[in-house]
């Protein structure tokens, strides 16, 4: 397994299909993993110009070409897991683009294996060193 094969965030085919639909309707979109409150802990989808990514947000990767972020404090809790964005029946978050479609994005997760965790740590430390 190569380091590049390990993704912090991925999506199911159903989720990717809705992402493509939302991109056709709204242009480029991004995701931010909600940390609770009104919309629970749902992945929220926004047009890229409508959501300001903060300096404390962590880019986990991209799904369907859409960048996926979460807050740094939340990342500290979830950094040992791969997020898997799925699509399930229900209502989307109040401000998320999936709202009103009778389906919503849902975050599932799995723990990284010890080998995957070590590879991610190496990759991210190399990236940090090259950025400085």
C-alpha positions in Angstrom: 0.0 0.0 0.0 1.4 3.4 -1.0 1.0 6.5 1.1 -1.0 8.2 -1.6 -3.6 5.4 -1.5 -4.6 6.4 2.1 -7.4 9.0 2.0 -8.6 10.9 5.0 -12.0 11.3 3.4 -13.8 9.3 0.7 -17.4 9.0 -0.6 -19.8 6.3 -1.7 -21.0 6.2 -5.4 -24.4 7.6 -4.3 -22.8 10.5 -2.5 -20.5 11.2 -5.5 -23.6 11.2 -7.8 -25.3 13.9 -5.7 -22.1 15.9 -5.5 -21.9 15.9 -9.3 -25.6 17.0 -9.5 -25.0 19.8 -6.9 -21.9 21.0 -8.9 -24.0 21.1 -12.1 -26.6 23.2 -10.3 -24.5 25.4 -8.2 -21.0 25.4 -9.6 -18.0 24.5 -7.4 -18.9 23.3 -3.9 -17.1 22.5 -0.7 -17.8 20.5 2.4 -17.3 21.3 6.0 -17.9 18.7 8.7 -20.3 20.2 11.1 -19.4 19.9 14.8 -22.9 19.8 16.2 -25.5 22.3 17.3 -28.4 22.9 15.0 -27.5 20.5 12.2 -25.9 17.7 14.3 -22.6 16.5 13.0 -23.5 16.3 9.4 -21.2 17.0 6.5 -22.4 20.4 5.1 -22.2 21.2 1.4 -22.0 24.8 0.3 -21.2 26.7 -2.9 -17.5 27.5 -2.7 -18.1 31.3 -2.6 -20.7 31.1 0.2 -18.6 29.6 3.0 -15.4 31.1 4.3 -12.9 28.6 5.3 -11.2 29.6 8.5 -7.5 29.5 9.3 -8.2 26.8 11.9 -9.9 24.6 9.4 -8.1 21.5 8.2 -8.3 20.3 4.6 -8.8 16.5 4.7 -8.9 16.0 1.0 -11.6 16.2 -1.8 -14.6 14.1 -2.7 -15.9 14.4 -6.2 -13.6 17.3 -6.8 -15.1 19.2 -3.8 -12.6 20.1 -0.9 -13.6 18.7 2.5 -12.7 20.6 5.7 -13.2 20.3 9.4 -12.2 22.4 12.3 -8.7 21.8 13.8 -10.2 20.9 17.2 -12.5 18.4 15.7 -9.7 17.0 13.5 -7.7 16.2 16.7 -10.5 14.0 17.8 -11.1 12.3 14.3 -7.5 12.1 13.0 -7.4 8.4 13.6 -10.3 7.7 11.3 -11.2 7.8 7.6 -14.4 9.6 6.9 -16.7 8.0 4.4 -19.4 10.3 3.1 -22.6 8.5 2.3 -26.1 9.4 1.2 -29.1 8.3 3.2 -32.9 9.1 3.2 -33.7 12.2 5.3 -33.5 15.9 5.4 -30.1 17.7 4.9 -28.8 20.4 7.2 -30.7 23.6 7.2 -28.0 25.5 5.1 -26.5 22.6 3.2 -27.2 22.1 -0.5 -28.6 18.6 0.1 -31.5 20.0 2.0 -35.0 19.6 0.4 -34.0 16.5 -1.7 -35.3 13.8 0.7 -31.7 12.5 1.0 -28.9 13.8 3.1 -25.1 13.3 3.4 -24.0 11.2 6.3 -20.5 10.8 7.7 -19.5 7.2 8.5 -16.0 6.4 9.7 -13.5 3.6 10.2 -10.4 3.5 12.2 -7.1 3.6 10.3 -5.0 0.5 10.8 -1.7 0.9 12.6 0.1 0.7 9.2 -2.1 3.3 7.7 -1.7 5.6 10.7 2.1 5.4 10.5 2.1 6.1 6.8 -0.2 9.1 7.3 2.1 10.5 10.0 5.2 10.1 7.8 3.4 11.7 4.8 2.1 14.6 6.9 5.4 15.2 8.6 7.2 15.3 5.2 4.6 17.7 4.0 5.1 19.9 7.0 8.9 19.9 6.6 8.7 20.8 2.9 6.2 23.7 3.7 8.6 25.3 6.2 
